């Protein structure tokens, strides 16, 4: 089965529940795993529930250009040194991603939605900063510049992000994943958006997906 990678979405100092990429409408998290929406408590609960080795953070304030959660992220990394944290901070290029890595130790996620520097991934690799590329989509349409979706420039791991399915209880976008895997078979495609239950995990496993980002199905007890 694919590895479960828990997701937390940070907004104004708390964890919120992401739904369909409509960030203005996100509400504070309500979960069966933990009381409240303090990042430390939520992360502790997710790691305890899944035994995760990786954890994904979407810094929604940074993505929207409204500040960031760098200090809280650094504290979470220090609190869980055995976990590899991945952070989407709305990076436009290498400099901001490298600064996040230096300040927190987390791996930057370069999202095609906000990426504007074509050489960002190569620059990070040359300076020893590992990074992942999130191929962001909404309703099947790629977000961001066309060159970010050109498979020739992809790193070893990419994320197939379908924002319209996040928190929507609609299942993973298997067609998108198949298309991306066909473009670069040697690249690991990590699924994001829509996972509901064990049947979805089985379908992703059959599709060759090694890992999947999950939030809602963990918090409401379906996984």
C-alpha positions as MATLAB code, in Angstrom:
seq = 'XXXXXXXXXXXXXXXXXXXXXXXXXXXXXXXXXXXXXXXXXXXXXXXXXXXXXXXXXXXXXXXXXXXXXXXXXXXXXXXXXXXXXXXXXXXXXXXXXXXXXXXXXXXXXXXXXXXXXXXXXXXXXXXXXXXXXXXXXXXXXXXXXXXXXXXXXXXXXXXXXXXXXXXXXXXXXXXXXXXXXXXXXXXXXXXXXXXXXXXXXXXXXXXXXXXXXXXXXXXXXXX';
ca = [
       0.000    0.000    0.000;
       1.169    3.597   -0.531;
       2.849    5.350    2.354;
       0.469    7.724    4.142;
       1.881   11.236    4.391;
      -0.252   13.349    6.746;
      -0.984   16.939    5.727;
      -1.528   20.025    7.849;
      -2.676   23.347    6.442;
      -1.511   26.338    8.482;
      -3.391   29.626    8.465;
      -3.010   32.421   11.013;
      -1.224   30.162   13.492;
      -3.677   27.269   13.489;
      -4.459   24.150   11.493;
      -7.424   24.539    9.155;
      -9.468   22.065    7.118;
      -8.705   22.430    3.409;
     -11.595   21.937    0.985;
     -11.383   22.180   -2.804;
      -8.581   24.768   -2.727;
     -10.979   27.559   -1.676;
      -8.519   29.016    0.826;
     -10.647   31.994    1.835;
     -13.317   29.614    3.158;
     -11.131   27.239    5.186;
     -12.299   26.690    8.771;
     -10.394   25.586   11.910;
      -9.743   21.854   11.965;
     -12.158   19.518   13.723;
     -10.725   16.050   14.195;
     -11.444   12.745   15.914;
      -7.723   12.438   16.588;
      -7.130   15.579   18.636;
      -8.866   18.394   20.474;
      -8.340   21.852   19.043;
      -6.236   22.984   16.105;
      -2.845   23.880   17.614;
      -0.128   22.734   15.147;
       1.952   20.907   17.759;
      -0.993   18.860   19.032;
      -2.265   18.045   15.543;
       1.158   16.937   14.306;
       1.690   14.810   17.428;
      -1.668   13.104   16.867;
      -1.107   12.477   13.162;
       2.310   10.933   13.736;
       0.969    8.759   16.560;
      -1.949    7.593   14.411;
       0.040    6.788   11.268;
       3.647    6.176   12.277;
       4.494    8.530    9.434;
       8.063    9.172    8.348;
       7.091   12.250    6.329;
       4.688   15.113    6.983;
       3.502   17.764    4.527;
       2.796   21.345    5.582;
       0.989   23.888    3.422;
       1.835   27.346    4.762;
      -1.276   29.065    3.477;
      -0.278   32.485    4.761;
       2.972   32.277    2.803;
       1.179   30.968   -0.294;
      -1.224   33.943   -0.126;
       1.545   36.452    0.577;
       0.252   37.191    4.080;
       3.284   36.321    6.230;
       4.495   32.845    7.095;
       4.755   30.190    9.807;
       8.514   29.699    9.618;
       9.054   29.838   13.393;
       6.295   27.293   14.045;
       7.614   25.011   11.322;
      11.119   25.140   12.788;
       9.663   24.216   16.184;
       7.793   21.247   14.682;
      10.943   19.990   12.941;
      12.869   20.262   16.220;
      10.049   18.484   18.073;
      10.084   15.539   15.644;
      13.681   15.161   14.396;
      13.039   11.722   12.913;
      10.334   13.039   10.571;
      11.094   14.528    7.139;
       8.937   17.635    6.856;
       7.906   18.937    3.439;
       6.730   22.551    3.163;
       4.875   24.359    0.389;
       5.487   28.009    1.156;
       4.313   29.504   -2.120;
       7.871   29.704   -3.434;
       8.439   31.619   -6.649;
      12.078   30.571   -6.939;
      15.156   29.071   -5.345;
      16.105   31.870   -2.949;
      12.950   31.702   -0.823;
      12.965   27.900   -0.849;
      16.600   27.799    0.230;
      15.878   30.304    3.025;
      13.061   28.109    4.345;
      15.339   25.067    4.344;
      18.122   26.972    6.129;
      15.760   28.340    8.790;
      13.801   25.162    9.509;
      15.519   22.099    8.042;
      12.335   21.255    6.140;
      12.370   20.249    2.481;
      10.786   22.866    0.220;
       7.963   21.950   -2.123;
       7.974   24.056   -5.280;
       4.359   24.358   -6.402;
       3.732   25.031  -10.078;
       0.903   27.367   -9.026;
       3.395   29.914   -7.640;
       6.675   29.000   -9.357;
       8.116   31.666  -11.686;
      11.840   30.781  -11.855;
      12.526   28.076  -14.457;
      15.924   27.147  -13.014;
      14.780   26.930   -9.391;
      14.979   23.150   -9.033;
      18.381   22.980  -10.701;
      19.678   25.822   -8.525;
      18.513   24.099   -5.358;
      20.042   20.783   -6.409;
      23.355   22.500   -7.176;
      23.449   23.977   -3.662;
      22.577   20.705   -1.942;
      18.982   21.563   -1.035;
      16.619   18.667   -1.844;
      13.240   19.731   -3.168;
      10.070   18.284   -4.631;
       7.862   19.652   -7.396;
       4.103   19.857   -6.906;
       2.313   19.705  -10.246;
      -0.756   21.704   -9.262;
      -4.062   21.221  -11.072;
      -7.605   22.430  -10.618;
     -10.398   20.538  -12.327;
      -7.847   18.730  -14.461;
      -6.242   21.933  -15.722;
      -2.549   22.545  -14.945;
      -1.759   25.614  -12.864;
       1.334   27.744  -13.385;
       3.757   28.034  -16.301;
       3.819   25.361  -18.987;
       7.533   24.724  -18.451;
       6.867   23.567  -14.880;
       4.736   20.752  -16.317;
       7.404   19.742  -18.851;
       8.488   16.293  -17.686;
      12.077   16.770  -18.829;
      12.712   19.093  -15.879;
      11.083   17.046  -13.136;
      13.017   15.907  -10.042;
      12.955   12.313   -8.801;
       9.696   12.900   -6.891;
       6.696   14.943   -8.007;
       3.295   15.466   -6.418;
       0.129   15.106   -8.494;
      -1.954   17.785   -6.765;
      -5.609   18.103   -7.740;
      -6.900   21.019   -5.653;
     -10.535   20.508   -6.646;
     -10.500   17.102   -4.936;
      -8.857   18.202   -1.664;
     -11.331   17.601    1.163;
     -14.071   16.955   -1.416;
     -14.679   13.233   -0.744;
     -14.464   12.542   -4.480;
     -11.609   10.054   -4.747;
      -8.113   10.462   -6.195;
      -7.593   11.564   -9.786;
      -6.295    8.287  -11.183;
      -6.349    9.591  -14.762;
      -4.046   12.485  -13.847;
      -1.671   10.145  -12.045;
      -1.573    7.743  -15.004;
      -0.843   10.597  -17.408;
       2.020   11.927  -15.284;
       3.533    8.477  -14.773;
       3.427    7.849  -18.522;
       5.372   11.059  -19.184;
       8.324   10.041  -16.956;
       7.993    6.418  -15.765;
      11.173    6.631  -13.677;
       9.811    9.520  -11.573;
       7.864    8.736   -8.376;
       4.403   10.312   -8.570;
       2.924   11.069   -5.147;
      -0.864   11.434   -5.059;
      -2.625   14.385   -3.434;
      -6.296   15.181   -3.195;
      -9.428   13.077   -2.737;
      -8.358    9.933   -0.853;
     -11.351    8.617    1.082;
     -10.681    5.097    2.305;
      -8.761    1.844    1.989;
     -10.310    1.148   -1.425;
      -8.768    4.354   -2.757;
      -5.406    3.327   -1.325;
      -5.690   -0.023   -3.079;
      -6.469    1.714   -6.373;
      -3.444    3.983   -5.955;
      -1.277    0.986   -5.125;
      -2.424   -0.721   -8.314;
      -1.592    2.495  -10.200;
       2.012    2.368   -8.953;
       1.777    5.263   -6.486;
       4.369    4.934   -3.680;
       2.912    7.557   -1.323;
      -0.167    9.711   -0.854;
      -0.931   12.961    0.960;
      -3.883   12.501    3.321;
      -5.770   14.704    5.770;
      -9.582   14.482    5.856;
      -9.788   10.670    5.874;
      -7.460   10.557    8.873;
      -9.286   13.198   10.857;
     -12.756   11.725   10.350;
     -11.651    8.147   11.009;
     -12.028    6.551    7.582;
      -8.325    5.675    7.566;
];
